[in-house]
């Protein structure tokens, strides 16, 4: 979960979006691949990136559209 605080700087917010993770159930294929490659059991719940690169680009595009539509409001 990403939590943005009132005192976070814009760069900190961006870092939270980029490096944010979420907990998801591990699928059977993931469990088998992990065990095969490491010899260890994987947890039932795994941590994965919240957004992939395509989704981060989409967020950036939305922010740029918002910015450009409000640029003359200053």
GIZI-V723764 format. One record per backbone hydrogen bond with DSSP energy under -0.5 kcal/mol. CO is the residue of the C=O (numbers start at 0). NH is the residue of the N-H. E is the energy in kcal/mol with one decimal. If there is no record, write none. Layout:
BEGIN
((CO:NH:E) (CO:NH:E))
END
This chain:
BEGIN
((0:2:-0.5) (1:3:-0.5) (2:4:-0.5) (4:7:-1.5) (8:11:-0.7) (8:12:-2.0) (9:13:-2.4) (10:14:-2.2) (11:15:-2.1) (12:16:-2.0) (13:17:-2.6) (14:18:-2.8) (15:19:-1.0) (19:49:-3.0) (21:47:-2.6) (23:45:-3.2) (26:30:-2.4) (27:31:-2.5) (28:32:-2.7) (29:33:-2.5) (30:34:-2.3) (31:35:-2.5) (32:36:-2.2) (33:37:-2.5) (33:38:-0.5) (33:39:-0.5) (34:38:-2.2) (43:25:-3.3) (45:23:-2.8) (45:47:-0.5) (47:21:-2.6) (51:55:-2.2) (52:56:-2.2) (53:57:-1.9) (54:58:-2.3) (55:59:-2.4) (56:60:-2.6) (57:61:-2.3) (58:62:-2.3) (59:63:-2.4) (60:64:-2.5) (61:65:-2.4) (62:66:-2.7) (63:67:-3.0) (64:68:-2.0) (65:69:-0.9) (66:69:-0.9) (66:70:-0.7) (69:72:-1.9) (70:73:-0.7))
END
